[in-house]
Amino acid sequence: MLKLNKSRKYQLEQAAIQIRKDIVNISYHSKVGHISSALCIVDILIVLYHEIMQLNTKNPLDQTRDRFILSKGHAVLGLYSVLHSIGYISEKQLLNYCQSGAELGMHPEYNPKIGIELSTGSLGHGLSVGCGLALGLKNKSRVFVLISDAELNEGSTWEAIMFAAHHNLSNLTVIVDNNSLQAFGYTNDVLNLAPLAQKWQAFGWAIHKVNGNNLQQLHHSLSTIPYSINKPSVIIANTVGGKGVSFMENSIKWHYLPLTKKQHSQAIKELNNKLQI
């Protein structure tokens, strides 16, 4: 098993806590919700951007770069915060999130100069575009697409899943943020996806299942792609909605709600207690 050494694991753990603090702070000051959706994918993004993806931090437009699409665009505050951590987004841009005239909005808008490869937010479109990118970049670059479990309610997602397998897109990796929550209820109550792994396998994909909030497991799975030389890869990442803030975890209401002053203070206190200075 490919492992992070103790020192690097500690660094990534601390970075993940800081990014969760950024999400909470910026969301509070902008009075914008979608907090839990961003918090749960932080560990996935940290491993991708700090360990796995081939990027040129001095030139975001480098044609040899790996591409990343956040199909669940409502979680973009997590992506903005990670892009800030690698220098693609400035502190000023991040602090201006969702303000009048701001460059960074509630959903990502195409701007590869800051690492945004696709405008997303209408669920079910990201993987289709990711398939097109992977087909065009075959034998050149890798494409990573992060989708929500709720996006598997969309027929267009399954069309893309079939397309990728048909074209043997082994340079395409999908990470399913399997947090079991969506806007109107628990995923299994809205539209039960089980047995999820078997469905992807039946559609011709190579599969790994991981704890999506475990840096070590994520690093191992993402370091060993492609899982088959002739198949696209999918990681079913079981995550906790609102991860890192106790009163948000596994709570549907935090898909939308902004924070009150008291809640903000409590969330920051919890996260600060996890930081080891």
Backbone as a ProteinNet text record, in pm:
[ID]
protein_1_A
[PRIMARY]
MLKLNKSRKYQLEQAAIQIRKDIVNISYHSKVGHISSALCIVDILIVLYHEIMQLNTKNPLDQTRDRFILSKGHAVLGLYSVLHSIGYISEKQLLNYCQSGAELGMHPEYNPKIGIELSTGSLGHGLSVGCGLALGLKNKSRVFVLISDAELNEGSTWEAIMFAAHHNLSNLTVIVDNNSLQAFGYTNDVLNLAPLAQKWQAFGWAIHKVNGNNLQQLHHSLSTIPYSINKPSVIIANTVGGKGVSFMENSIKWHYLPLTKKQHSQAIKELNNKLQI
[TERTIARY]
84	0	87.4	58.2	131	86.2	181.7	146.7	212.2	140	199.9	291.1	409.2	489.6	426.9	470.9	407.8	409.3	521.1	534.2	440.6	435.1	349.9	203.1	166.1	28.3	-13.6	73.9	46.5	26.8	112.1	100.6	-33.7	-74.3	-200.9	-320.2	-311.1	-418.6	-436.4	-325	-331.4	-383.7	-341.6	-390.2	-540.8	-590.4	-733.8	-813.5	-762	-830.8	-833	-719.8	-714.1	-811.1	-821.5	-913.4	-1057.8	-1087.5	-1222.3	-1250.3	-1149.1	-1165.4	-1193.7	-1121.5	-1145	-1288.2	-1336	-1472.7	-1573.3	-1557.8	-1651	-1645.5	-1524.9	-1510.6	-1568.6	-1534.5	-1578	-1727.4	-1779.1	-1923.1	-1998.2	-1946.7	-2012.1	-2012.8	-1900.3	-1890	-1966.6	-1985.8	-2062.4	-2211.2	-2246.4	-2385.9	-2440.3	-2354.1	-2390.4	-2379.9	-2472.7	-2475.2	-2391.9	-2443.8	-2372.8	-2242.7	-2244.9	-2123.3	-2090.8	-2190.4	-2162.7	-2113.5	-2164.1	-2122.4	-1976.1	-1927.7	-1786.6	-1697.9	-1742.8	-1660.7	-1631.2	-1728	-1710.8	-1610	-1579.1	-1487.7	-1346.4	-1319.7	-1188.6	-1075.6	-1090.4	-982.4	-952.8	-1058.1	-1040.7	-960.4	-999.7	-933.1	-788.8	-764.9	-628.9	-536.1	-579.1	-493.7	-474.5	-581.1	-569.4	-469.6	-488.5	-410.6	-271.5	-253	-122.9	-38.1	-98.1	-23.3	-32.1	-145.3	-171.5	-164.5	-233.2	-246.1	-116.3	-89.2	27	-14.5	36.1	1.1	127.6	117.5	226.3	178.7	226.7	175.7	214.5	315.1	353.1	277.4	218.7	144.1	22.1	-91	-212.9	-260.8	-213	-258.2	-166.6	-70.4	20.3	-61.4	-36.9	-119	-101	6.7	28.5	-39.8	-108.4	-167.1	-278	-296.9	-417.1	-534.5	-653.9	-774.7	-863.4	-925.6	-1020.1	-1151	-1261.6	-1395.6	-1471.2	-1519.4	-1608	-1751	-1805.1	-1939.2	-2044.1	-2024.3	-2116	-2073.7	-2108.5	-2056.4	-2094.4	-2202.6	-2244	-2142.9	-2047.2	-1943.7	-1817.1	-1828.6	-1710.7	-1626.1	-1684	-1604.1	-1488	-1508	-1398.4	-1290	-1331.1	-1234	-1159.6	-1232.1	-1165.4	-1058	-1091.1	-997.8	-873.1	-890.1	-774.2	-692.7	-759.1	-686.3	-607.2	-661.1	-586.5	-462.1	-473.4	-361.1	-245.3	-271.1	-161.8	-122.5	-183.6	-143.1	-217.7	-321	-396.4	-494.8	-544.2	-640.6	-579.3	-588.1	-529.2	-619.7	-562	-640.9	-750.6	-718.7	-817.2	-935.3	-907.5	-1015.3	-1101.8	-1036.6	-1109.5	-1198.3	-1145.7	-1221.9	-1336.2	-1329.5	-1436.1	-1547.7	-1539.5	-1635.4	-1780.3	-1851.2	-1994.6	-2027.9	-1929	-1956.6	-1985.3	-2038.4	-2070.6	-1945.8	-1954.7	-1843.3	-1732.4	-1753.6	-1648.8	-1624.5	-1501.3	-1465.4	-1514.4	-1528.5	-1566	-1711.6	-1794	-1935.5	-1972.3	-2103.4	-2153.6	-2134.3	-2121.5	-2089.9	-1969.6	-1888.1	-1768	-1801.9	-1728.6	-1740	-1606.8	-1612.4	-1492.5	-1386.4	-1270.6	-1157.5	-1031.4	-973.4	-857.8	-736.6	-733.5	-621	-615.2	-730.4	-732.1	-768.3	-765.9	-786.2	-929	-1018.6	-1157.9	-1175.4	-1190.4	-1193.1	-1332.2	-1436.6	-1572.7	-1669.6	-1765.3	-1875.8	-1970.7	-1996.8	-2083.4	-2182.3	-2274.4	-2377.3	-2509.2	-2534.3	-2650.1	-2608.7	-2652.6	-2599.9	-2626.4	-2524.8	-2538.3	-2461.9	-2397.7	-2327.2	-2176.4	-2120.9	-1976.1	-1909.7	-1968.5	-1905.3	-1909.9	-2017.2	-2024.7	-1911.6	-1887.6	-1777.2	-1643.4	-1633.7	-1511.6	-1478.4	-1580.6	-1559.1	-1501.1	-1556.2	-1504.9	-1359.7	-1328	-1189.5	-1097.4	-1140.7	-1057.6	-1034.5	-1137.1	-1122.9	-1022.8	-1033.2	-942.2	-800.2	-784.5	-652	-593.6	-654.1	-608.2	-460.4	-384.7	-239.6	-162.1	-230.3	-163.5	-176.5	-299	-323.4	-436.5	-444.1	-551.4	-663	-782.8	-900	-964.2	-990.3	-1055.9	-1187.9	-1294.4	-1426.7	-1483.8	-1520.3	-1582.8	-1732.3	-1810.4	-1955.8	-2019.1	-2141.2	-2216	-2290.5	-2325.9	-2407.7	-2544.6	-2596.3	-2726.8	-2724.5	-2607.2	-2598.6	-2625.9	-2616.1	-2647.5	-2797.9	-2875.9	-3019.6	-3042.1	-2938.6	-2950.9	-2919.6	-3007.8	-2985.2	-2862	-2831.2	-2713.8	-2585	-2583.7	-2464.9	-2441.5	-2548.7	-2532.3	-2498.9	-2544.1	-2501.4	-2350.8	-2299.9	-2156	-2078	-2132.5	-2067.3	-2053.5	-2157.9	-2150.7	-2050.9	-2052.8	-1962.9	-1817.2	-1783	-1644.4	-1595.9	-1679.9	-1641.2	-1627.9	-1719	-1715.4	-1586.1	-1537.6	-1416.8	-1289.8	-1301.1	-1183	-1102.1	-1170.5	-1104.7	-1031	-918.3	-842	-772.6	-772.9	-717.4	-824	-942.9	-1052.8	-1075.4	-1079.7	-1112.2	-1227.1	-1328.3	-1441.8	-1434	-1454.8	-1468.9	-1613	-1684.2	-1822.6	-1820.8	-1867.1	-1880.8	-2007.7	-1991.2	-2103.8	-2138	-2196.5	-2226.9	-2369.2	-2447	-2582	-2684.6	-2648.9	-2740.7	-2761.1	-2880.4	-2903.3	-3004.4	-3037.1	-3112.6	-3243.1	-3313.3	-3447.4	-3459.5	-3346.8	-3355.7	-3233.3	-3241.2	-3133.9	-3140.8	-3025.3	-3019.3	-3097.4	-3084.9	-3154	-3305.7	-3355.6	-3499.5	-3549	-3465.5	-3504.5	-3500.8	-3388.6	-3374.6	-3259.2	-3293.7	-3194.1	-3098.1	-2967.5	-2865.6	-2805.4	-2838.2	-2778.1	-2824.1	-2733.1	-2593.5	-2503.6	-2444.9	-2377.3	-2251.9	-2166.9	-2042.3	-2069.3	-2166.2	-2198.3	-2252.1	-2322.6	-2374.3	-2260.3	-2166.4	-2051.5	-1974.1	-1957.2	-1884.1	-1956.5	-2087.4	-2166.2	-2157.9	-2133.4	-2120.5	-1977.4	-1889.2	-1756.2	-1646.2	-1664.9	-1565	-1487	-1363.3	-1283	-1304.2	-1322.7	-1374.8	-1282.2	-1274	-1222	-1325.3	-1336.7	-1421.4	-1332.6	-1350.5	-1265.4	-1347.4	-1286.5	-1335.8	-1289.8	-1382.2	-1348.3	-1299.8	-1294.4	-1235.8	-1108.6	-1053.2	-929.8	-819.1	-725	-620.2	-535.4	-506	-422.5	-490.8	-619.5	-692.1	-706.8	-737	-750	-618.6	-510.9	-379.3	-346.7	-373.9	-346.3	-429.2	-559.8	-646.4	-612	-585.7	-555.7	-416.1	-326.2	-189.5	-181.2	-283.4	-276.3	-363.9	-420.3	-497.7	-403.6	-449.1	-578.1	-576.4	-691.9	-702.1	-701.1	-729.8	-723.5	-673.1	-589.2	-531.4	-634.9	-749.8	-850.2	-983.1	-986.7	-1113.7	-1097.9	-1205.1	-1204.5	-1213.7	-1168.1	-1164.7	-1265.3	-1326.6	-1417.2	-1381.5	-1378.2	-1358.9	-1488.7	-1550.1	-1669.3	-1619.5	-1625.4	-1568.7	-1680.3	-1687.2	-1790.2	-1749	-1821.4	-1786.7	-1896.9	-1863.3	-1959	-1992.8	-2119.1	-2161.4	-2129.2	-2069.5	-2035	-1915.8	-1831	-1718.8	-1634.1	-1609.5	-1522.2	-1592.1	-1722.5	-1801.8	-1915.5	-1913.6	-2000.3	-2147.6	-2196.5	-2339.8	-2385.3	-2291.1	-2326.2	-2322.9	-2250.2	-2226.2	-2355.9	-2374.7	-2489.7	-2623.8	-2624.8	-2747.9	-2787.3	-2905.9	-2950.5	-2963.9	-3003.8	-3031.6	-2910	-2788.5	-2668.6	-2630.1	-2714.5	-2697.4	-2723.3	-2809.5	-2849.1	-2813.3	-2830.1	-2829.4	-2697	-2700.1	-2580.8	-2564.1	-2449.3	-2418.6	-2461.5	-2511.2	-2530	-2395.3	-2387.5	-2263.5	-2222.9	-2320.4	-2292.3	-2244.3	-2309.7	-2270.4	-2131	-2103.5	-1970.7	-1862.6	-1886.1	-1788.6	-1766.4	-1875.1	-1863.6	-1785	-1815.5	-1747.1	-1597.6	-1560.9	-1419.7	-1349	-1416.5	-1357.5	-1327.4	-1421.1	-1399.8	-1279.7	-1271.4	-1162.7	-1028.9	-1029.4	-905.1	-854.3	-945.2	-905.4	-837.7	-861.8	-801.4	-666.2	-639.5	-510.6	-402.2	-286.7	-173.6	-62.3	-46.7	50.7	188.7
-120.2	0	125.1	218.7	344.2	433.2	471.9	546.4	683.6	778.5	906.6	886	947.1	936.5	1021.3	998.7	1060.2	1212.6	1267.1	1412.7	1472.1	1408.5	1461	1446.3	1336.8	1316.3	1425.5	1458.1	1563.7	1697.7	1727.9	1853.7	1863.2	1755.3	1756	1765.2	1698.4	1706.9	1850.3	1917.3	2056.1	2147.8	2121.8	2201.2	2184.2	2062	2035.9	2112.4	2118.8	2194.1	2342.9	2394.6	2536.7	2569	2478.8	2502.5	2497.7	2410.2	2408.9	2540.1	2594.2	2724.8	2832.7	2829.5	2926.8	2917.8	2795.4	2775.4	2836.2	2805.7	2856.1	3007.8	3065.4	3210.4	3283.3	3236.7	3306.2	3290.3	3172	3150.9	3242.6	3255	3340.7	3486.8	3535.9	3677.5	3710.4	3612	3634.9	3606.1	3541.6	3503.4	3406.9	3316.8	3218.9	3078.9	2991.5	2855.4	2757.1	2635.3	2523.8	2491.4	2508.5	2487.6	2339	2257.7	2116.1	2045.6	2087.6	2026.4	2053.2	2170.7	2204.5	2135.7	2131.5	2072.6	1925	1851.9	1706.9	1665.1	1753.8	1715.3	1769.6	1836.4	1898.3	1797.4	1682.5	1582.9	1529.6	1511.4	1467.8	1571.4	1698.9	1806	1825.2	1814.4	1829	1725.5	1600.3	1494.6	1514.6	1548.2	1570.1	1680.2	1796.9	1914.5	1920.1	1857.1	1863.4	1738.4	1630.7	1505.9	1439.2	1449.5	1361.8	1431.7	1541	1603	1668.2	1655.7	1719.4	1859.6	1960	2098.9	2182.8	2294.9	2391.6	2513.2	2527.7	2635.3	2773.8	2780.5	2908.6	2938.5	2834.9	2852.4	2761.2	2810.7	2727.8	2681.7	2746.2	2711.9	2611.9	2558.7	2458.9	2347.4	2323.9	2228.9	2084.3	2057	1918.8	1892.7	1991.7	1978.2	1873	1812.8	1734	1829.9	1784	1866	1814.3	1909	1874.1	1948.2	1873.6	1932.7	1903.9	2010.1	1995.3	1998	1881.1	1875.3	1922.6	1891.3	1942.1	2085.4	2176.4	2312	2390.7	2351	2423.5	2409.3	2316.6	2298.3	2375.2	2475.3	2541.1	2614.1	2651	2720.5	2632.9	2502	2410.9	2415.8	2420	2426	2559.1	2669.7	2800.1	2801.8	2748.4	2751	2668.6	2554.5	2471.9	2538	2600.4	2672.6	2789.5	2849.7	2953.3	2893.9	2772.5	2710.4	2676.5	2664.8	2637.3	2761.7	2874.7	3000.5	3042.2	2969.3	3006.4	3121.1	3128.6	3231.8	3313.8	3445.9	3532.9	3542.6	3589.4	3609.7	3713.6	3817.1	3921.4	3863.3	3780.5	3716.9	3630.2	3553.7	3462.4	3538.6	3645.4	3722.8	3799.8	3819.1	3889.8	3797.6	3669.9	3568.7	3616.5	3611.9	3643.4	3789	3877.8	4018.9	4084.6	4206.4	4278.5	4295.5	4250.2	4261.4	4160.5	4063.1	3966	3870.6	3821.7	3725.1	3585	3556.3	3422.7	3422.3	3344.2	3336.8	3207.4	3189.4	3074.2	2943.3	2950.8	2834.3	2869.2	2770.9	2800.7	2846.2	2944.8	2993.5	2973.8	2926.3	2889.5	2998.7	2963.6	3055.4	2973.9	2912.5	2825.3	2897.7	3031	3105.5	3090	3057.5	3033.4	2888	2802.5	2659.9	2610.6	2693.3	2650.6	2607.6	2477.4	2422.3	2421.7	2442	2432.1	2505.1	2575	2632.3	2518.9	2501.4	2391.7	2439.6	2354.4	2386.9	2322.5	2308.2	2231.9	2085.5	2012.2	1877.9	1782.8	1700.7	1601.3	1634.1	1751.2	1791.6	1769.6	1775.3	1772.5	1648.6	1532.4	1409.6	1400.4	1448.7	1446.3	1527.6	1647	1729.1	1663.5	1603.5	1532.9	1420.2	1351.5	1245.4	1302.4	1415.5	1479.1	1522	1579.4	1618.8	1497.2	1392.1	1271.9	1209.8	1211.8	1157.9	1240.8	1372.3	1459.7	1457.6	1428.6	1430.9	1291.3	1191.3	1054.6	1042.8	976.4	959.8	1089.7	1194.7	1323.6	1368.4	1374.4	1422.1	1342.2	1352.5	1285.4	1384.6	1330	1411.5	1351.9	1438.7	1399.6	1474.4	1401.9	1463.6	1422.4	1521.4	1495.6	1519.2	1414.5	1425.4	1393.4	1437.5	1404.2	1273	1207.2	1086.2	1120.8	1240.6	1280.2	1296.9	1325.5	1337.9	1205.4	1097.6	967.5	946.7	1047.4	1050	1094.4	1152.2	1213.1	1113.2	1104.4	1014	1049.7	1179.3	1221	1168.2	1150.9	1095.5	952.5	873.6	733.8	722.4	815.1	817.9	838.9	932.1	958.9	838.4	770.7	651.4	543.9	525.5	428.1	471.9	601.1	655	632.2	661.7	648.6	504.9	411	269.8	224.4	268.7	230.1	275.1	393.7	449.2	419.7	331.7	287.8	406.3	498.8	621.9	598.3	531.5	498.3	620.6	733.7	857.9	939.4	881.3	947.6	880.8	962.4	914.2	994.8	925.9	990.4	962	1065.7	1047.7	1079.6	983.8	1004.8	1048	1170.2	1217.6	1155.1	1041.4	961.3	998.3	1120.2	1167.4	1135.6	1072.1	1022.3	1132.3	1257.5	1370.1	1442.7	1498.8	1590.1	1695.5	1785.1	1904.6	1874	1769.4	1745.4	1622.3	1567.4	1452.9	1364.5	1250.2	1152.2	1081.9	1059.5	1006	875.9	787.7	659.2	673.7	782.9	806.9	873.1	958.4	1027.6	932	861.4	760.2	668.5	550.3	456.6	413.2	430.7	399.5	260.3	192.8	61.4	-42	-135.5	-147.6	-63.8	42.2	142.1	87.7	20.6	-29.9	-129.3	-216	-316.3	-252	-141.5	-72.6	-16	51.7	103.8	-10.1	-117.8	-231.2	-289.2	-299.6	-352.6	-262.7	-133.3	-38.6	-31.5	-118.8	-132.2	-51.3	-7.7	71.9	-12.3	28.5	-30.9	51.7	-15.9	50	35.8	143.8	139.9	204.6	156.7	219.9	263.1	388.7	441	524.7	549.8	652	786.1	865.9	989.4	1101	1077.3	1174.9	1121	1016.4	955.8	983	1068.2	1110.2	992.9	900	786.4	698.3	668	585.5	656.3	785	861.8	864.1	885.6	890.7	757.6	648.8	516.8	494.2	521.2	495.1	582.7	710.3	802.4	781.8	723.9	697.7	575.4	492	365.6	363.5	478.7	483.6	482.5	432	366	224.6	180.5	47.5	-61.4	-22.2	-113.1	-32.5	-91.2	-16.7	12.8	-53.3	-34.2	18.4	62.6	106.4	240.1	319.3	435.9	391.1	476.3	441.9	525	463.4	536.5	505.4	611	597.2	636.4	542.4	573.6	614.7	745	802.6	830.3	749.1	768.2	882.3	991.4	1110.9	1147.1	1240	1290.5	1434.6	1460.8	1597	1685.9	1805.4	1896	1852.6	1765.3	1707.7	1814.9	1795.3	1882.8	1977.4	1997.7	2084.9	2000.1	1973.5	1870.8	1893.8	2018	2040.1	2041.3	2034.2	2026.7	1884.1	1796.5	1664	1584.4	1530.9	1447.1	1518.1	1648.8	1726.7	1790.5	1756	1803.6	1955.1	2019.4	2163.4	2246.9	2192	2269.7	2262.8	2197.6	2208.1	2351.7	2422.3	2557.2	2667	2640.7	2748.7	2823.7	2956	3031.5	3026.1	3068.8	3063.3	3190	3173.2	3286.4	3318.9	3430.9	3469.2	3365.4	3316.9	3217.2	3086.3	3043.6	2919.6	2931.3	3046.4	3070.3	3058.5	3120.9	3116	2973.4	2896.8	2758.1	2673.8	2693.7	2615.9	2645.7	2772.6	2809.6	2758.4	2762.6	2710.9	2561.9	2485	2341.6	2315.2	2389.6	2368.9	2413	2523.2	2567.8	2464.1	2395.8	2293.6	2173.8	2158.2	2046.8	2084.3	2214.8	2258.5	2236.5	2190.1	2169.8	2264.8	2368.9	2471.6	2433.1
0	0	0	-90.2	-95.6	19.7	105.4	225.4	227.4	285.1	318	439	438.9	559.5	669.4	790.8	907.1	899.6	857.3	849.3	745	628.1	521	557.2	618.2	660.6	758.8	852.1	949.3	877.8	782.4	708.1	635.7	572.5	499	593.7	708.5	808	856.6	883.5	929.4	818.6	695	582.1	564.1	584	570.7	676.4	797.5	903	868.1	821	784.7	671	574.5	463.4	512	605.2	663.3	737.8	804.3	868.6	764.7	653.2	546.3	494.5	474.8	426.1	522.5	650.1	751.9	759.9	761.8	772.8	652.5	534.4	413.1	392.4	422.1	411.8	507.5	630.2	729.6	685.6	641.1	604.9	476.6	389.8	266.8	284.4	399.1	427.6	321.3	276.2	174	234.4	198.1	251.1	170	154.7	89.8	163.8	295.7	374.5	387.1	423.5	448.3	322.6	206.3	79.7	50	93.1	73.6	176.6	301.4	408	383.5	327.9	318.1	211.3	115.2	6.7	25.2	136.8	158.1	148.7	210.7	212.9	72.6	-5.2	-144.9	-222	-209.5	-283.2	-238.3	-108	-54.9	-118.2	-120.6	-175.5	-325.7	-396	-541	-572.8	-510.6	-549	-487.9	-373.4	-308.4	-328.9	-381.9	-393.7	-530.8	-596.7	-711.1	-846.1	-860.1	-991.8	-1036.8	-1166.2	-1226.6	-1271.4	-1199.3	-1224.3	-1229.4	-1295.7	-1299.4	-1220.9	-1097.8	-1012.7	-1063.9	-1151.4	-1209.9	-1338.6	-1396.3	-1521.4	-1522.5	-1471.7	-1467.2	-1604.8	-1711.1	-1846.2	-1915.9	-1846	-1902.3	-1968.2	-2095.5	-2170.6	-2126.3	-2053.3	-2006.9	-1872.9	-1818.1	-1684.8	-1681.2	-1564.4	-1540.8	-1525.5	-1561.5	-1550	-1436.8	-1367.5	-1262.1	-1284.2	-1273.6	-1284.1	-1155.1	-1091.8	-976.8	-1028.9	-1055.1	-1111.9	-1012.3	-882.2	-779.3	-745.3	-836.4	-831.1	-707.4	-639.3	-519	-405.4	-418.4	-316.1	-350.5	-436.3	-492.5	-388.9	-275.3	-175.4	-127.3	-125.7	-94.1	-200.3	-326.7	-436.9	-436.5	-420	-414.1	-305	-189.4	-76.8	-106.1	-171.8	-207.7	-318.3	-415.1	-520	-460.9	-357	-285.6	-219.9	-168	-97.3	-190.1	-321.6	-415.8	-495.5	-461.1	-522.4	-647.3	-687.2	-807.5	-780.1	-658.5	-620	-507.5	-518.9	-417.3	-295.4	-185.3	-64.1	-87.7	-162.9	-193.3	-270.5	-370.6	-447.2	-356.6	-269	-181.9	-83.8	-25.2	72.9	9.2	-122.6	-194.5	-242	-205.9	-249.5	-236.6	-348	-356.1	-318.1	-322	-301.1	-435.3	-432.3	-555.4	-641.6	-766.4	-859.9	-839	-750.5	-719.5	-835.3	-844.3	-947.7	-913.7	-783.5	-738.8	-692.5	-760.8	-727.5	-658.2	-636.1	-561.4	-637.1	-768.9	-850.6	-938.1	-972.5	-1051.3	-1192.6	-1239.2	-1376	-1446.3	-1568.7	-1644.4	-1640.3	-1588.1	-1581.7	-1554.1	-1657.8	-1636.1	-1579.3	-1585.5	-1527.6	-1376	-1315.5	-1170.8	-1138.7	-1241.7	-1219	-1232	-1284	-1303.3	-1448.6	-1470.6	-1605.9	-1668.9	-1587.5	-1640.5	-1549	-1609.5	-1532.1	-1495.4	-1365.9	-1323.3	-1218.2	-1184.9	-1087	-1122.7	-1253.5	-1298.4	-1297.5	-1195.3	-1171.3	-1287.7	-1316.7	-1421.8	-1548.2	-1554.3	-1675.8	-1668.3	-1546.9	-1532.9	-1589.4	-1567.3	-1615.1	-1766.8	-1827.7	-1974.7	-2035.9	-1982.1	-2031.9	-1999.9	-1880.9	-1844.1	-1940.8	-1988	-2087.2	-2216.3	-2259.6	-2380.7	-2365.5	-2249.3	-2222.4	-2222.6	-2155	-2146.1	-2283.6	-2367.3	-2503.3	-2582.6	-2571.2	-2645.2	-2592.8	-2464.2	-2401.1	-2380.4	-2440.8	-2421.9	-2458.2	-2371.5	-2385.4	-2365.9	-2314.9	-2291.5	-2146.1	-2097.2	-1960.7	-1897.6	-1765.6	-1692.8	-1660	-1644.4	-1610.6	-1486	-1387.1	-1263	-1252.5	-1222	-1206.9	-1071.9	-992.5	-862.2	-875.2	-854.3	-865.1	-730.1	-713.2	-591.9	-612.2	-502.8	-516.3	-575.3	-542.9	-596.5	-747.4	-804.9	-950.7	-1020.5	-945.2	-1002.7	-1017	-976.1	-1008	-1152.8	-1214	-1346.4	-1457.4	-1554.3	-1666.9	-1747.3	-1759.2	-1836.7	-1775.7	-1643.4	-1578	-1623.6	-1630.6	-1671.5	-1820.1	-1902.2	-2042.2	-2051.2	-1968	-1966.5	-1914.9	-1815.6	-1761	-1869.9	-1948.5	-2058	-2165	-2197.8	-2300.7	-2262.4	-2137	-2091.8	-2100.5	-2061.8	-2068.4	-2213.3	-2298.1	-2439.4	-2505.9	-2468.3	-2530.1	-2450.2	-2351.2	-2274	-2221	-2156.3	-2111.1	-1978.6	-1989.1	-1869.1	-1808.8	-1879.3	-1823.8	-1750	-1731.6	-1661.5	-1525.8	-1422.3	-1288.1	-1232.2	-1184.3	-1119.1	-970	-890.1	-745.4	-709.6	-654.7	-610.8	-465.1	-439.4	-301.4	-245.3	-182.3	-136.1	8.6	25.3	161.4	206.5	118.6	151.3	175.2	141.2	159.3	27.1	9.8	-100.8	-58.9	-150.9	-113.2	-41	-81.4	-29.5	59.1	101.6	190.5	183.4	249.9	242.5	106.7	48	-88.2	-101.9	-5.9	-15.2	-11.7	47.5	51	-77.1	-135.2	-258.6	-377	-392.4	-497.5	-458.6	-412.7	-360.6	-470.8	-446.2	-546.5	-531.2	-423.7	-397.5	-500.5	-535.8	-494.2	-586.5	-533.7	-616.1	-684.1	-608.7	-666.9	-779.9	-757.8	-859.9	-987.3	-973.6	-1092.6	-1176.2	-1112.1	-1186.5	-1253.1	-1180.4	-1235.8	-1356.8	-1348.4	-1459.6	-1582.5	-1559.6	-1670.3	-1723.5	-1673.9	-1732.9	-1669.1	-1544.2	-1475.2	-1374.6	-1346.5	-1240	-1113.2	-999.6	-879.4	-759.4	-681.7	-545.6	-455.1	-332.5	-231.1	-115.9	-70	36.8	134	248.9	339.7	281.9	233	163.8	252.7	382.7	475.1	539.3	480.4	529.5	428.1	465.1	372.7	324.8	412.8	376.7	272.1	293.8	197.4	63.1	67.3	-56.9	-133.9	-61.7	-126.7	-193.5	-124.6	-182.6	-309.3	-301.7	-416.7	-535.9	-509.9	-619.8	-675.8	-596.4	-643	-732.5	-730.9	-804	-929.5	-967.1	-1091.1	-1211.7	-1326.6	-1347.8	-1291	-1245.9	-1186.6	-1293.2	-1417.2	-1531.4	-1651.1	-1733.7	-1846	-1954.9	-1949.8	-2054.7	-2003.7	-1877.2	-1820	-1748.3	-1745.4	-1657.5	-1512.5	-1421.8	-1278.9	-1202.1	-1101.8	-1013.4	-868.3	-788.4	-644.3	-576.9	-508.1	-429.5	-291.2	-266	-144	-44.5	57.8	160.8	253.4	245.7	321.7	420.3	509.4	608.2	571.9	541.2	514.5	632.9	606.1	714.3	795.7	740.4	814.1	882.6	1012.1	1087.5	1181.9	1159.2	1247	1302.6	1431.2	1490.6	1462.7	1474.8	1459.8	1313.7	1221.1	1079	1024.8	1091.6	1035.4	1019.9	896.9	861.1	880.1	868.3	884.3	751.8	703.1	572.8	567.8	678.5	675.1	638	662.6	631	484.7	405	260.2	215.4	288	247.7	347.7	477.2	576.2	584.9	599.9	638.5	790	838.4	981.1	1054.6	1175.6	1264.7	1329.5	1397.4	1466.1	1569.5	1646	1749	1687.2	1580.4	1514.6	1453	1394.5	1337.3	1444.2	1558.4	1667.7	1715.6	1724.9	1770.7	1670.2	1541.8	1437.9	1436.3	1445.8	1444.9	1570.1	1682.3	1806	1791.9	1736.7	1717.6	1627.2	1517.6	1422.4	1481.2	1554.6	1618.8	1719.5	1786.6	1883	1816.2	1686.1	1613.5	1552.8	1542.2	1489.5	1594	1548.9	1639.6	1598.2	1671.4	1636.2	1691
[MASK]
+++++++++++++++++++++++++++++++++++++++++++++++++++++++++++++++++++++++++++++++++++++++++++++++++++++++++++++++++++++++++++++++++++++++++++++++++++++++++++++++++++++++++++++++++++++++++++++++++++++++++++++++++++++++++++++++++++++++++++++++++++++++++++++++++++++++++++++++++++++

